Amino acid sequence: MKLSRLVGGAVVGVAALAVRDLTQKKHALQRNYPVIAHARYWLETIGPELRQYIVTSNEEERPFTRDQRTWIYASSKEENNYFGFGTDMDVEHTQGHAYIKHRTFADQLPDDHDKSGRLPSAKVLGGPRGRAKAFRPASVVNISAMSFGSMSSAAITALNKGAAEAGCMHNTGEGGLSPYHRNGADIVLQIGTAYFGCRDEAGNFNLAKLKEVIDSAPVKAIEIKLSQGAKPGLGGLLPAAKVTQEIADIRGIPVGKDCASPSRHTAFGDVDSMLDFVELLGAETGLPVGIKSAVGEMQFWHDLARLMSSRDRGVDFVTVDGGEGGTGASPLIFADSIALPYRMGFSRVYGTFAELGLTDDLTFISSAKLGLPDNAIVAFALGTDMINVAREAMLSIGCIQSQKCHTDKCPTGVATQNPWLVHGLDPVSKAERCAHYITTLRKELVKVTAAVGVAHPGLITANDVDIFCGDYEARSLAAVYGYKDGWGELGPDLADEITRLMHPQATFNEKTPS
């Protein structure tokens, strides 16, 4: 009797759905194929998940392939992250793939090459500008800008705890310094166009509030966000669904309304006034001050390098974001077609400073899917000094690349403010995974530097990497991006300093490396 009632109820439900489909006018497919048309929409909804596990090959999916995600997941869990039986890639025909040249002999590499994953920056952040609180970052791998709001409280907590355990820095993103950023990690405080956390009631920059925030936390540097890879020149948007009372209080904005950041700053209007702003922040706080930007037209960078050539004013670091898109949600055209891809953009920025002999005067930081060893090595070869990881760090704490970041329906609780979804993410265990991932990535970079025959990834040059450019043809990274002799390399004093720092007890053979 009970079963017959269930069957009868199901039949009535299906009949009601069929009547609804036949009488509605919104969807032609449902009018023509009542009931069964819903299966099509359901399959479309779970399409990304199906492609992840059934349809695509290990190297086919984007933004991150299955192999890349597998490596990150295994590394974060301290599991075996090796791959057996050869590569899945078509190595002779994969255009754009980087091939790193190992050395048979390595006179610059002592026998006790450090395998602990200790990997400090080759440069002192803020040192050339004489900032009162200049310092040498302890890690060349740090966590990129992701705001509380776009990310959940549990996710920010896990990332910050993980950064503290791994000995790296954590960038707040433009959303301000939240309680969840205060779990032990050193902080890079990002200032965006809306000046969240350091703004007055009208939304203008407020220096006194900035200094209050800095005094309340272990802030090590300030990053002025000009643009980001996901939506350069567009500004930021936190959807109303994510603007809780807590976020509104932290940012100083109305609750439950879309939070839009302007596309440009109001505290300055050109490169000259921007440098005045940088020097004001540096003088008032003593901290290194830098900028973050995706790369579009190059006049900005030419003006910046020209004004810095007098060495009276200047940024302490430049964070170059690739235009491939990142953690921020954006219109498709911005992710696909606005701002240069990382390698092209970074090489142009680096070359602008290299032409004027300024590359040792500032620290280059890069962010654009560089939390994978091969991509990171290319970035170091092009001349970056440190890398920031964002989506890879998200994957390490449970992200499954469902690509629902902009909907507030992230199934793993990483990029949502939905309390039910957030509660599934345990910050303590995920913090450990984040730390394991960062430590493993640094160890992998050290392994590659050993293969190349140098002591630090900052010593890998653009001639140590070839880029596949066609069937059985490859060009050096230097040739692909038009690097001149010495570009992408540290100055002799910096190169010697980082080599000695990595191996303080070592005796080096002074012969020219083979």
LOGUVO-305142 format. One line per field, with one value per residue (C-alpha): residue in three letters; residue number from 1; x, y, z. Coordinates in Angstrom, 1 decimal. Layout:
REM residues N
type (ala:...)
seq (NUM:...)
x (X:...)
y (Y:...)
z (Z:...)
This chain:
REM residues 514
type (met:lys:leu:ser:arg:leu:val:gly:gly:ala:val:val:gly:val:ala:ala:leu:ala:val:arg:asp:leu:thr:gln:lys:lys:his:ala:leu:gln:arg:asn:tyr:pro:val:ile:ala:his:ala:arg:tyr:trp:leu:glu:thr:ile:gly:pro:glu:leu:arg:gln:tyr:ile:val:thr:ser:asn:glu:glu:glu:arg:pro:phe:thr:arg:asp:gln:arg:thr:trp:ile:tyr:ala:ser:ser:lys:glu:glu:asn:asn:tyr:phe:gly:phe:gly:thr:asp:met:asp:val:glu:his:thr:gln:gly:his:ala:tyr:ile:lys:his:arg:thr:phe:ala:asp:gln:leu:pro:asp:asp:his:asp:lys:ser:gly:arg:leu:pro:ser:ala:lys:val:leu:gly:gly:pro:arg:gly:arg:ala:lys:ala:phe:arg:pro:ala:ser:val:val:asn:ile:ser:ala:met:ser:phe:gly:ser:met:ser:ser:ala:ala:ile:thr:ala:leu:asn:lys:gly:ala:ala:glu:ala:gly:cys:met:his:asn:thr:gly:glu:gly:gly:leu:ser:pro:tyr:his:arg:asn:gly:ala:asp:ile:val:leu:gln:ile:gly:thr:ala:tyr:phe:gly:cys:arg:asp:glu:ala:gly:asn:phe:asn:leu:ala:lys:leu:lys:glu:val:ile:asp:ser:ala:pro:val:lys:ala:ile:glu:ile:lys:leu:ser:gln:gly:ala:lys:pro:gly:leu:gly:gly:leu:leu:pro:ala:ala:lys:val:thr:gln:glu:ile:ala:asp:ile:arg:gly:ile:pro:val:gly:lys:asp:cys:ala:ser:pro:ser:arg:his:thr:ala:phe:gly:asp:val:asp:ser:met:leu:asp:phe:val:glu:leu:leu:gly:ala:glu:thr:gly:leu:pro:val:gly:ile:lys:ser:ala:val:gly:glu:met:gln:phe:trp:his:asp:leu:ala:arg:leu:met:ser:ser:arg:asp:arg:gly:val:asp:phe:val:thr:val:asp:gly:gly:glu:gly:gly:thr:gly:ala:ser:pro:leu:ile:phe:ala:asp:ser:ile:ala:leu:pro:tyr:arg:met:gly:phe:ser:arg:val:tyr:gly:thr:phe:ala:glu:leu:gly:leu:thr:asp:asp:leu:thr:phe:ile:ser:ser:ala:lys:leu:gly:leu:pro:asp:asn:ala:ile:val:ala:phe:ala:leu:gly:thr:asp:met:ile:asn:val:ala:arg:glu:ala:met:leu:ser:ile:gly:cys:ile:gln:ser:gln:lys:cys:his:thr:asp:lys:cys:pro:thr:gly:val:ala:thr:gln:asn:pro:trp:leu:val:his:gly:leu:asp:pro:val:ser:lys:ala:glu:arg:cys:ala:his:tyr:ile:thr:thr:leu:arg:lys:glu:leu:val:lys:val:thr:ala:ala:val:gly:val:ala:his:pro:gly:leu:ile:thr:ala:asn:asp:val:asp:ile:phe:cys:gly:asp:tyr:glu:ala:arg:ser:leu:ala:ala:val:tyr:gly:tyr:lys:asp:gly:trp:gly:glu:leu:gly:pro:asp:leu:ala:asp:glu:ile:thr:arg:leu:met:his:pro:gln:ala:thr:phe:asn:glu:lys:thr:pro:ser)
seq (1:2:3:4:5:6:7:8:9:10:11:12:13:14:15:16:17:18:19:20:21:22:23:24:25:26:27:28:29:30:31:32:33:34:35:36:37:38:39:40:41:42:43:44:45:46:47:48:49:50:51:52:53:54:55:56:57:58:59:60:61:62:63:64:65:66:67:68:69:70:71:72:73:74:75:76:77:78:79:80:81:82:83:84:85:86:87:88:89:90:91:92:93:94:95:96:97:98:99:100:101:102:103:104:105:106:107:108:109:110:111:112:113:114:115:116:117:118:119:120:121:122:123:124:125:126:127:128:129:130:131:132:133:134:135:136:137:138:139:140:141:142:143:144:145:146:147:148:149:150:151:152:153:154:155:156:157:158:159:160:161:162:163:164:165:166:167:168:169:170:171:172:173:174:175:176:177:178:179:180:181:182:183:184:185:186:187:188:189:190:191:192:193:194:195:196:197:198:199:200:201:202:203:204:205:206:207:208:209:210:211:212:213:214:215:216:217:218:219:220:221:222:223:224:225:226:227:228:229:230:231:232:233:234:235:236:237:238:239:240:241:242:243:244:245:246:247:248:249:250:251:252:253:254:255:256:257:258:259:260:261:262:263:264:265:266:267:268:269:270:271:272:273:274:275:276:277:278:279:280:281:282:283:284:285:286:287:288:289:290:291:292:293:294:295:296:297:298:299:300:301:302:303:304:305:306:307:308:309:310:311:312:313:314:315:316:317:318:319:320:321:322:323:324:325:326:327:328:329:330:331:332:333:334:335:336:337:338:339:340:341:342:343:344:345:346:347:348:349:350:351:352:353:354:355:356:357:358:359:360:361:362:363:364:365:366:367:368:369:370:371:372:373:374:375:376:377:378:379:380:381:382:383:384:385:386:387:388:389:390:391:392:393:394:395:396:397:398:399:400:401:402:403:404:405:406:407:408:409:410:411:412:413:414:415:416:417:418:419:420:421:422:423:424:425:426:427:428:429:430:431:432:433:434:435:436:437:438:439:440:441:442:443:444:445:446:447:448:449:450:451:452:453:454:455:456:457:458:459:460:461:462:463:464:465:466:467:468:469:470:471:472:473:474:475:476:477:478:479:480:481:482:483:484:485:486:487:488:489:490:491:492:493:494:495:496:497:498:499:500:501:502:503:504:505:506:507:508:509:510:511:512:513:514)
x (0.0:2.8:4.7:1.6:1.1:4.7:4.3:1.0:2.5:5.4:3.0:1.0:4.1:5.4:2.0:1.9:5.4:4.3:1.3:3.4:6.0:3.3:1.6:4.6:6.1:9.6:11.4:10.6:12.6:10.3:7.1:8.3:9.8:8.0:9.7:12.6:13.9:14.8:17.5:19.3:19.4:20.6:23.4:24.3:24.5:26.9:28.9:32.1:32.0:31.4:34.3:36.6:36.2:34.9:35.4:38.8:42.3:44.7:46.3:43.2:41.1:41.4:42.2:44.0:44.4:43.7:47.4:48.0:45.2:46.4:49.9:48.6:46.2:48.9:51.4:49.0:48.3:52.0:51.2:53.3:53.1:55.2:53.7:54.6:55.0:56.0:54.4:50.8:52.0:52.8:56.2:57.3:54.2:53.0:53.6:54.5:55.7:58.8:61.8:64.3:68.0:69.7:73.5:75.8:78.3:77.5:80.5:78.2:76.4:78.0:77.4:75.3:72.7:69.8:66.9:64.7:62.6:64.2:64.1:64.5:64.2:67.4:66.5:65.8:62.4:62.6:66.4:67.4:64.9:66.2:62.8:63.0:61.4:63.1:63.4:64.4:61.3:61.8:60.0:60.0:56.5:53.7:49.9:48.4:45.7:42.3:39.9:37.7:34.3:35.2:36.7:35.0:36.1:37.2:39.2:41.0:41.7:43.1:45.3:46.7:47.4:49.0:51.1:52.3:53.2:55.1:56.9:55.5:53.5:49.7:48.3:44.9:43.5:41.6:38.9:40.7:42.4:39.8:40.0:40.7:44.0:45.3:46.3:50.1:51.2:53.1:50.8:51.0:48.3:46.7:45.1:42.6:40.7:37.9:40.4:38.6:39.7:41.5:38.7:36.6:32.8:33.0:35.2:38.4:41.8:42.5:46.1:45.3:43.0:45.7:48.3:45.8:45.3:49.1:49.7:47.2:48.8:52.1:52.0:55.3:54.5:51.9:50.7:48.7:46.4:46.1:44.4:44.3:44.4:40.8:39.3:41.9:40.7:37.2:37.5:36.2:32.7:31.6:28.0:25.3:24.8:28.3:28.1:27.3:27.1:30.6:32.1:30.2:31.7:35.3:35.0:32.9:30.1:26.3:25.2:23.4:24.3:26.7:30.1:31.8:35.3:36.1:38.3:40.9:42.3:41.2:44.3:46.5:45.9:49.2:52.6:54.1:51.4:51.4:55.1:54.3:51.6:54.1:56.7:54.1:53.1:56.8:57.7:54.7:54.9:58.5:57.2:58.1:55.5:54.8:52.1:50.2:49.0:48.0:49.8:48.1:49.4:53.1:53.3:52.6:55.6:57.9:56.9:57.4:60.9:61.9:60.8:62.5:65.8:66.7:66.4:64.7:61.4:60.3:58.2:59.9:58.3:56.1:53.6:52.8:49.5:48.8:45.7:44.7:42.2:42.4:40.3:38.2:34.9:34.7:33.0:34.2:35.8:38.0:39.2:39.8:40.9:42.0:45.5:48.5:49.2:51.7:54.9:54.4:53.3:56.1:58.8:57.8:57.7:61.0:62.6:61.4:63.3:66.3:66.8:67.5:69.6:67.0:66.2:68.3:66.6:63.2:61.8:59.7:56.8:54.6:51.1:49.5:49.1:52.7:52.0:53.1:56.9:57.3:55.4:57.3:60.7:59.8:58.9:62.2:64.1:62.3:63.5:60.9:62.2:59.1:55.8:52.3:49.9:46.1:44.1:46.7:46.4:42.6:43.0:45.3:42.5:39.8:38.7:37.6:37.5:33.7:34.0:31.1:33.1:30.9:27.6:28.1:27.5:31.0:30.4:33.6:33.0:36.1:34.6:31.2:29.6:26.8:27.1:26.0:28.7:31.4:30.9:32.2:35.7:37.7:40.4:42.8:43.2:43.1:45.8:48.1:47.4:48.1:51.4:52.4:51.6:53.8:56.6:56.5:56.5:59.6:61.3:60.4:61.9:65.1:65.2:65.0:67.7:69.9:69.2:70.1:73.2:72.5:71.8:68.6:65.8:66.7:69.9:68.1:68.4:66.3:68.9:68.3:64.8:63.6:60.1:58.7:57.5:56.6:57.2:60.7:61.6:62.4:63.8:65.4:63.2:65.5:65.0:61.2:60.8:63.7:65.9:69.3:72.5:72.2:68.4:66.6:69.7:70.6:73.5:76.8:76.6:73.0:73.9:76.9:74.9:72.0:74.4:76.3:73.0:71.8:75.1:76.9:79.3:80.1:83.3:82.6:84.6:85.3:85.4:82.9:79.8:79.5)
y (0.0:2.4:1.6:2.2:5.6:6.5:5.4:7.2:10.4:10.2:9.8:12.8:14.8:13.9:14.6:18.0:18.8:17.8:20.0:22.9:22.3:22.2:25.4:27.6:29.7:30.5:27.4:25.9:22.8:22.0:22.6:20.3:17.7:17.9:16.4:14.8:18.2:18.8:16.1:18.3:21.2:19.0:17.6:21.1:22.1:19.3:19.6:20.9:18.1:15.5:16.9:16.8:13.1:11.4:13.3:15.1:13.7:14.4:17.3:18.8:20.6:24.3:26.4:23.5:20.1:16.9:16.2:19.7:19.4:15.9:17.2:20.0:17.7:15.0:17.7:19.3:15.9:14.9:12.0:10.6:13.3:11.4:10.2:6.9:5.5:8.7:11.9:12.4:15.3:15.1:16.5:17.0:19.0:21.0:24.6:27.0:24.2:25.1:22.7:23.4:22.6:20.6:20.7:17.7:19.5:22.2:24.1:26.6:23.9:22.4:18.8:19.9:21.7:22.5:20.1:21.4:23.7:26.8:29.4:33.1:36.0:37.0:40.6:42.7:44.2:47.9:47.8:49.9:52.6:52.6:51.9:51.8:48.3:46.8:43.0:39.9:37.7:34.2:32.6:33.2:31.6:33.6:33.6:36.0:38.7:37.1:39.2:38.1:38.4:36.8:34.0:32.6:33.2:29.5:29.7:32.9:31.4:28.2:30.2:32.4:29.6:27.7:30.6:31.0:27.3:27.5:30.7:32.8:36.0:36.3:39.2:40.5:41.4:44.7:43.8:45.0:43.3:40.9:39.0:35.9:37.4:37.5:33.9:34.3:34.9:38.0:40.3:42.2:44.8:45.5:48.9:48.9:51.7:51.7:52.0:49.4:49.5:52.8:55.1:57.9:58.0:59.4:56.5:58.6:57.4:58.0:57.8:57.8:54.7:53.0:53.5:52.1:49.0:48.5:48.9:46.2:43.4:42.0:44.0:43.7:45.6:47.6:46.8:49.4:47.5:49.3:46.3:42.5:39.8:38.8:42.1:44.8:48.3:47.3:47.5:44.9:43.7:41.7:40.6:41.6:38.0:38.0:41.3:40.2:42.5:41.4:42.2:45.5:46.5:45.5:47.4:50.3:49.7:49.1:45.5:43.4:45.6:45.0:46.3:47.9:49.2:52.0:51.2:53.8:55.5:58.9:59.5:60.0:60.5:59.9:58.2:61.3:61.7:57.9:58.0:60.9:58.7:55.7:57.9:59.3:55.7:54.6:57.6:57.4:53.7:52.7:49.7:48.7:49.9:48.4:48.2:45.4:45.6:43.6:44.8:46.6:49.8:50.3:54.0:53.7:51.5:53.6:56.7:54.8:53.6:57.0:58.7:56.1:56.4:59.5:57.2:60.0:58.2:54.7:51.7:49.0:46.1:45.5:42.6:41.7:39.8:37.8:38.6:34.9:35.6:34.4:34.1:37.1:36.7:38.8:39.3:36.7:39.2:40.5:37.1:36.1:39.2:42.2:42.5:40.6:37.0:36.7:35.8:38.5:41.1:40.4:40.3:43.8:45.3:43.7:44.9:48.5:48.6:46.6:49.1:51.7:49.4:49.4:45.7:45.4:48.4:46.8:43.4:41.7:39.6:37.5:36.0:34.0:30.3:30.1:27.7:24.9:24.1:24.4:27.7:29.1:28.2:30.1:33.1:33.0:32.6:35.8:37.7:37.5:37.4:35.9:34.3:34.6:31.7:32.0:29.4:26.7:27.7:27.4:23.9:22.9:23.7:21.9:23.8:21.3:23.8:23.8:27.4:28.7:31.3:34.2:32.5:32.2:28.4:27.1:23.5:23.2:26.4:28.2:31.0:31.6:33.3:30.7:29.5:25.9:25.6:27.3:25.0:22.1:23.6:22.8:25.6:23.6:20.5:22.7:25.0:22.0:21.1:24.7:24.6:21.2:22.5:25.6:23.7:21.0:23.6:25.2:21.8:21.1:24.4:23.5:20.1:21.9:24.4:21.5:20.0:23.3:23.5:26.7:27.3:29.3:29.7:33.4:32.3:30.5:32.6:33.0:31.0:28.0:27.4:26.6:27.2:24.7:26.7:24.1:20.5:19.7:23.3:25.3:28.8:30.0:31.9:34.9:34.7:34.4:37.5:39.5:39.5:41.1:39.8:39.9:40.4:38.1:37.8:39.1:41.5:39.9:41.1:39.8:36.5:36.0:37.0:34.6:31.7:32.3:32.6:29.3:27.6:29.6:26.7:25.7:26.2:26.9:26.1:29.4:27.9:29.0:26.8:24.3)
z (0.0:0.9:-2.3:-4.4:-2.8:-3.6:-7.2:-7.5:-6.0:-8.5:-11.4:-10.3:-9.9:-13.3:-14.8:-13.2:-14.4:-18.0:-17.8:-16.6:-19.4:-22.1:-21.0:-20.2:-23.0:-21.7:-22.8:-26.3:-25.5:-22.5:-24.5:-27.3:-24.9:-21.6:-18.6:-20.4:-21.4:-17.7:-18.0:-20.6:-18.2:-15.4:-17.5:-18.6:-14.9:-14.0:-17.2:-15.6:-13.1:-15.9:-18.0:-15.0:-14.3:-17.5:-20.7:-20.7:-20.7:-17.9:-19.8:-21.5:-19.0:-18.1:-16.1:-14.3:-15.8:-14.0:-13.6:-12.2:-9.7:-8.8:-8.1:-5.9:-4.0:-3.4:-2.3:0.1:1.7:1.8:-0.4:-3.3:-6.0:-8.6:-11.9:-13.4:-16.9:-18.6:-19.6:-20.9:-23.0:-26.7:-26.0:-29.6:-30.7:-27.6:-28.7:-25.9:-23.5:-21.6:-21.5:-18.7:-19.6:-16.9:-16.6:-16.5:-14.3:-11.8:-10.4:-8.6:-6.7:-3.6:-2.5:0.5:-1.6:0.7:0.2:3.1:1.1:2.7:-0.1:0.9:-1.5:-3.3:-2.7:0.4:0.0:0.5:0.8:-2.2:-1.2:2.4:4.0:7.8:7.9:4.9:5.2:3.3:2.7:4.1:1.2:-2.6:-2.6:-0.9:-0.9:-3.3:-2.8:-2.1:0.0:2.8:1.1:-2.1:0.1:3.2:6.8:7.0:3.8:4.9:8.3:6.7:4.3:7.0:9.4:6.5:5.6:9.1:9.3:6.0:6.9:4.0:3.6:3.1:1.0:2.3:-1.1:-1.4:1.1:4.1:7.1:8.7:11.9:9.9:8.6:12.2:12.7:12.7:9.2:8.1:6.1:2.9:3.2:-0.2:-0.8:-3.6:-5.4:-2.7:0.2:2.2:5.9:5.4:4.0:5.3:5.1:1.6:0.4:0.2:1.4:5.1:6.3:10.0:9.5:7.5:10.3:12.8:10.8:10.3:14.0:14.8:12.8:11.6:8.3:6.5:3.2:1.5:-2.0:-4.0:-6.4:-9.8:-11.5:-11.5:-14.1:-13.8:-14.7:-15.5:-15.8:-14.5:-10.7:-8.3:-7.5:-4.5:-5.2:-2.7:-1.6:-0.2:1.6:5.1:8.2:9.1:5.7:5.6:9.0:7.9:4.6:5.8:3.3:3.3:4.1:1.5:-1.5:-4.4:-3.4:-6.5:-6.4:-8.8:-11.8:-10.8:-7.8:-6.4:-4.3:-7.4:-11.1:-12.9:-12.4:-10.8:-8.2:-7.6:-6.7:-4.3:-2.7:-2.5:-0.8:1.6:2.7:2.9:5.0:7.3:7.9:7.2:5.2:1.7:-0.7:-4.1:-6.9:-8.4:-12.0:-15.0:-18.2:-20.9:-22.6:-21.9:-21.5:-17.8:-17.3:-19.4:-17.3:-14.1:-15.0:-16.3:-13.1:-11.0:-12.9:-10.8:-7.7:-5.7:-5.7:-6.5:-5.7:-3.7:-5.7:-8.7:-8.7:-12.3:-12.7:-15.9:-17.9:-18.0:-15.2:-11.6:-8.5:-9.3:-11.2:-14.4:-17.7:-20.2:-22.5:-19.6:-18.7:-22.3:-24.1:-21.9:-20.5:-21.7:-20.7:-17.9:-19.9:-22.5:-19.9:-17.4:-20.1:-21.4:-17.9:-16.9:-20.1:-19.5:-16.2:-17.6:-20.4:-17.7:-15.4:-12.7:-12.2:-9.0:-7.5:-7.0:-6.3:-9.1:-7.9:-10.3:-10.0:-12.8:-12.3:-11.1:-8.2:-10.5:-10.6:-14.4:-14.6:-11.6:-13.1:-16.3:-14.2:-12.3:-15.6:-16.9:-13.9:-11.2:-7.6:-5.9:-6.9:-5.4:-5.5:-5.4:-7.2:-6.3:-2.7:-3.0:-4.5:-1.6:0.9:-0.9:-4.1:-6.8:-9.7:-9.9:-11.2:-9.1:-7.3:-8.5:-7.5:-3.7:-4.2:-3.9:-2.9:-0.8:1.2:-0.1:-2.2:-0.5:2.4:2.7:6.4:5.5:2.8:4.9:7.8:5.7:5.5:8.6:8.9:11.1:8.8:5.6:7.1:7.3:3.7:2.6:4.4:3.0:-0.5:-0.2:1.4:-1.3:-4.1:-2.6:-2.4:-6.0:-7.1:-5.2:-7.0:-10.4:-9.4:-8.6:-12.0:-13.6:-11.5:-9.5:-5.8:-6.1:-8.7:-9.0:-10.6:-13.5:-16.6:-19.8:-21.6:-19.3:-20.7:-24.3:-25.5:-28.0:-31.0:-33.6:-34.7:-33.5:-33.1:-30.0:-29.1:-25.9:-23.6:-24.1:-27.9:-27.6:-25.5:-27.0:-23.9:-24.2:-22.6:-18.8:-18.7:-16.3:-14.2:-10.8:-10.5:-9.5:-5.9:-5.4:-7.1:-4.9:-1.8:-2.4:-3.2:0.0:1.9:0.7:1.5:4.3:5.0:1.4:-0.5:-4.2:-7.2:-9.0:-12.5:-15.0:-14.9:-17.7)
